[in-house]
Amino acid sequence: KVHKAKTAKKEYAKGPLSTTVGDKLFTTPSDNILLKKGFAYNFTHRFATPISGRTSGDLYGLDNFAYTGLGLNYGITNNLEAHVYRTSVLDAIEAGLRFRIFRESKKFGQGAPFGLIVSSGFQTDNIQNSIDPYLQATLSKVIIPKWLKIYASPTFAWKTPTIGSFNSKSALLFPFNDPKHRNFKRNGETFAIPLGAVVQVLPNKLSVFGEYLTVLSGFKEKVNGWSFGLQILSRLETHVWTLGVSNMPYSTVGNQIV
């Protein structure tokens, strides 16, 4: 008799279950890739009015307008995913591809020590009337299996919109023709590293997340970006609802990192 050796099935590290659904935490990309021919959709709704200075009369800013976004993801292969997304922030449209290089192995020494995804694409820019490309890598690492996972996403974006003004709060929301002539700069570039972490609170139901953005070069807002909040996993584990507080209204890659 000839005995065939059994091929051991690869086992991969598992973080909080909520991180297995969705392609982002809040702004930081996750390490999820759809299976071949899989579909997913994103809907974002971010209130634009700051909480500070608001009262219960306007529900602490929730009565005011919000920036919305709608996106669709499609799995080309088990390791390659395409997406298109549109946000109401200046009607920007983003499209791109994400490719998984490798997944983190469950056991040390039996595979990759961390997960790695590379992605690239572009967004339309109505301030500069241009197509703005970006390049991004997403590294992920399970620190405590099923309970704690961390992310780092080095990102470089070309043509990030900039206005050379010391007191500029947001280059994205200035009118196209600046009457004050504040040295509008075209084709600026930004390199940043968004960082994120997710901790499971209730098994397979609820997690908390936190993010911090550090800009290393190029255009930068007055303060670094941050966000924190909850991830709520649906009963069938097919949807995740993210409720967060952030100082960033943006939801496209090129805008998030400024």
C-alpha positions as CSV (number, residue, x, y, z in Angstrom):
1,K,0.0,0.0,0.0
2,V,1.1,3.5,-0.8
3,H,0.3,6.0,2.0
4,K,-0.1,9.6,0.9
5,A,1.1,12.2,3.3
6,K,-1.6,14.5,4.5
7,T,-1.0,18.2,3.8
8,A,-1.5,20.2,6.9
9,K,-4.1,22.9,6.5
10,K,-2.8,26.4,7.1
11,E,-4.1,28.0,10.2
12,Y,-4.3,31.8,10.5
13,A,-4.3,34.1,13.4
14,K,-7.8,35.4,14.5
15,G,-8.5,38.7,16.1
16,P,-11.8,40.0,17.4
17,L,-14.6,38.6,15.2
18,S,-15.9,42.1,14.4
19,T,-12.6,42.8,12.5
20,T,-13.5,40.0,10.0
21,V,-16.3,42.1,8.5
22,G,-15.7,45.3,6.7
23,D,-12.7,46.9,5.0
24,K,-12.1,49.6,7.6
25,L,-12.2,50.3,11.3
26,F,-13.3,53.9,11.0
27,T,-10.8,55.4,8.6
28,T,-7.9,52.9,9.1
29,P,-8.1,50.0,6.6
30,S,-8.6,46.5,7.8
31,D,-6.9,43.4,6.5
32,N,-10.1,41.9,5.0
33,I,-10.4,40.8,1.4
34,L,-13.6,39.4,0.0
35,L,-13.7,35.9,-1.4
36,K,-13.9,35.5,-5.2
37,K,-17.2,36.9,-6.6
38,G,-18.2,38.3,-3.2
39,F,-20.0,41.6,-2.8
40,A,-19.9,44.1,0.1
41,Y,-21.3,47.6,0.5
42,N,-20.3,50.5,2.7
43,F,-22.5,53.3,4.0
44,T,-20.9,56.2,6.0
45,H,-22.8,59.0,7.8
46,R,-20.6,61.5,9.6
47,F,-22.1,64.5,11.3
48,A,-20.2,67.6,10.4
49,T,-20.9,69.9,13.4
50,P,-18.4,69.7,16.3
51,I,-19.8,68.4,19.6
52,S,-18.0,71.2,21.5
53,G,-20.1,74.3,22.1
54,R,-23.3,72.5,21.3
55,T,-26.3,71.9,23.6
56,S,-29.1,69.5,24.0
57,G,-31.2,72.0,22.0
58,D,-29.6,70.7,18.8
59,L,-28.9,67.3,20.2
60,Y,-25.2,68.2,20.6
61,G,-24.8,68.7,16.8
62,L,-26.7,65.7,15.6
63,D,-29.5,67.9,14.3
64,N,-27.2,69.4,11.7
65,F,-26.1,68.1,8.3
66,A,-23.8,65.1,7.8
67,Y,-21.3,63.9,5.2
68,T,-22.5,60.7,3.6
69,G,-20.8,58.1,1.5
70,L,-21.7,55.0,-0.4
71,G,-19.4,52.3,-1.7
72,L,-19.3,48.8,-3.3
73,N,-16.6,46.2,-3.0
74,Y,-16.1,43.1,-5.3
75,G,-13.9,40.1,-4.9
76,I,-12.0,39.5,-8.1
77,T,-10.1,36.5,-6.6
78,N,-9.7,35.3,-3.1
79,N,-6.8,37.7,-2.6
80,L,-7.7,40.6,-4.9
81,E,-10.6,43.1,-4.3
82,A,-11.9,46.1,-6.2
83,H,-13.9,49.0,-4.8
84,V,-15.6,52.2,-5.8
85,Y,-16.8,54.8,-3.3
86,R,-18.4,58.2,-3.4
87,T,-18.6,60.8,-0.6
88,S,-20.6,64.0,-0.4
89,V,-17.4,65.9,0.8
90,L,-16.9,67.8,-2.5
91,D,-18.5,64.9,-4.3
92,A,-15.2,63.0,-4.3
93,I,-15.1,59.5,-5.9
94,E,-12.5,56.9,-5.0
95,A,-11.7,53.7,-6.9
96,G,-9.0,51.2,-6.3
97,L,-7.6,47.7,-5.9
98,R,-6.5,45.8,-2.7
99,F,-4.2,42.7,-2.9
100,R,-3.3,40.4,0.0
101,I,0.3,39.5,0.0
102,F,0.0,37.1,2.9
103,R,-2.0,36.4,6.1
104,E,-0.7,36.1,9.6
105,S,0.0,32.6,10.7
106,K,-1.6,31.3,13.8
107,K,1.6,29.8,15.2
108,F,4.9,31.5,15.3
109,G,7.4,30.1,12.8
110,Q,4.8,28.3,10.7
111,G,4.1,31.2,8.3
112,A,4.0,35.0,8.1
113,P,4.4,36.8,11.5
114,F,1.9,39.5,10.4
115,G,-0.7,40.2,7.7
116,L,0.1,42.4,4.7
117,I,-2.2,44.0,2.1
118,V,-1.2,46.5,-0.5
119,S,-3.7,48.8,-2.2
120,S,-3.6,51.6,-4.8
121,G,-6.2,53.7,-6.5
122,F,-7.2,57.3,-7.0
123,Q,-9.8,59.9,-6.0
124,T,-11.3,62.7,-8.0
125,D,-10.4,66.1,-6.6
126,N,-12.9,68.9,-7.2
127,I,-10.6,71.6,-5.7
128,Q,-7.7,70.9,-8.0
129,N,-9.8,69.5,-10.8
130,S,-7.5,66.5,-11.0
131,I,-7.2,62.7,-10.5
132,D,-5.2,62.1,-7.3
133,P,-3.5,58.6,-6.9
134,Y,-2.5,56.9,-3.6
135,L,-0.4,53.9,-2.5
136,Q,-1.0,52.2,0.8
137,A,0.2,49.1,2.7
138,T,-1.8,47.6,5.6
139,L,0.1,45.6,8.2
140,S,-2.0,43.7,10.8
141,K,-1.0,41.8,13.9
142,V,-3.0,39.8,16.4
143,I,-1.7,40.5,19.9
144,I,-4.2,38.5,21.9
145,P,-6.0,35.8,19.9
146,K,-9.7,36.7,19.4
147,W,-9.3,39.7,21.7
148,L,-6.8,42.3,20.5
149,K,-5.6,43.2,17.0
150,I,-3.5,46.2,15.8
151,Y,-3.0,47.9,12.4
152,A,-0.5,50.2,10.7
153,S,-1.1,51.6,7.2
154,P,1.8,53.6,5.7
155,T,0.1,55.7,3.0
156,F,1.4,58.1,0.3
157,A,-1.0,60.3,-1.6
158,W,-0.2,62.6,-4.5
159,K,-1.8,66.0,-5.1
160,T,-3.3,66.3,-1.6
161,P,-5.2,69.6,-1.7
162,T,-3.4,72.3,0.2
163,I,-3.9,76.0,1.0
164,G,-0.8,77.6,2.4
165,S,-2.5,79.4,5.3
166,F,-1.3,79.2,8.9
167,N,-4.9,79.2,10.3
168,S,-6.4,76.9,7.7
169,K,-8.7,74.4,9.5
170,S,-9.5,72.4,6.4
171,A,-8.0,72.8,2.9
172,L,-10.8,70.6,1.6
173,L,-13.7,72.9,2.5
174,F,-12.5,76.2,1.1
175,P,-14.3,77.6,-1.9
176,F,-12.6,76.9,-5.3
177,N,-11.7,80.5,-5.9
178,D,-10.1,81.9,-2.8
179,P,-10.8,85.7,-2.6
180,K,-8.0,86.2,0.0
181,H,-5.3,84.7,-2.3
182,R,-3.8,82.5,0.4
183,N,-1.2,81.0,-1.8
184,F,-3.2,78.0,-3.1
185,K,-0.7,75.1,-3.7
186,R,-1.4,72.5,-6.2
187,N,0.0,69.0,-6.4
188,G,1.0,68.7,-2.8
189,E,2.0,65.3,-1.4
190,T,1.4,63.7,1.9
191,F,3.0,60.7,3.7
192,A,1.2,59.4,6.8
193,I,0.8,56.3,8.9
194,P,-2.7,55.7,10.3
195,L,-2.6,53.4,13.4
196,G,-5.5,51.4,14.8
197,A,-6.4,48.9,17.4
198,V,-9.5,46.8,18.2
199,V,-10.3,45.1,21.5
200,Q,-13.2,42.7,21.9
201,V,-15.5,43.5,24.9
202,L,-18.4,41.0,24.4
203,P,-17.4,37.8,22.6
204,N,-18.5,37.8,18.9
205,K,-20.8,40.8,19.6
206,L,-19.1,44.0,20.6
207,S,-15.6,45.5,20.3
208,V,-14.1,48.9,20.9
209,F,-11.6,50.6,18.5
210,G,-9.2,53.5,18.5
211,E,-7.2,55.2,15.8
212,Y,-4.5,57.8,15.5
213,L,-3.1,59.4,12.4
214,T,0.5,60.8,12.3
215,V,1.6,62.8,9.2
216,L,5.3,62.4,8.6
217,S,5.7,64.7,5.6
218,G,3.7,67.0,3.3
219,F,0.5,68.8,4.0
220,K,-1.1,68.4,7.4
221,E,-4.2,69.8,9.1
222,K,-3.6,71.8,12.4
223,V,-3.9,68.6,14.5
224,N,-3.4,64.9,13.9
225,G,-6.5,62.9,13.2
226,W,-8.1,60.5,15.8
227,S,-11.2,58.5,16.3
228,F,-12.6,56.0,18.7
229,G,-15.9,54.1,19.2
230,L,-17.7,50.8,19.0
231,Q,-18.0,47.9,16.5
232,I,-21.3,46.0,16.7
233,L,-21.4,42.7,14.9
234,S,-24.7,41.5,13.5
235,R,-26.3,38.2,14.8
236,L,-25.5,36.5,11.5
237,E,-22.0,37.9,11.5
238,T,-22.5,39.4,8.0
239,H,-22.6,43.1,9.0
240,V,-20.8,45.4,11.3
241,W,-22.1,48.7,12.6
242,T,-19.4,51.2,13.6
243,L,-20.3,54.1,15.9
244,G,-17.5,56.5,16.4
245,V,-16.3,60.0,17.4
246,S,-13.7,61.6,15.3
247,N,-12.1,65.0,14.4
248,M,-12.0,64.0,10.7
249,P,-15.1,64.2,8.4
250,Y,-13.2,62.5,5.5
251,S,-13.7,59.0,4.3
252,T,-11.5,58.7,1.1
253,V,-7.9,57.7,1.4
254,G,-6.3,60.8,0.0
255,N,-8.3,63.0,2.3
256,Q,-8.1,60.9,5.4
257,I,-4.4,61.2,5.8
258,V,-4.3,65.0,5.9
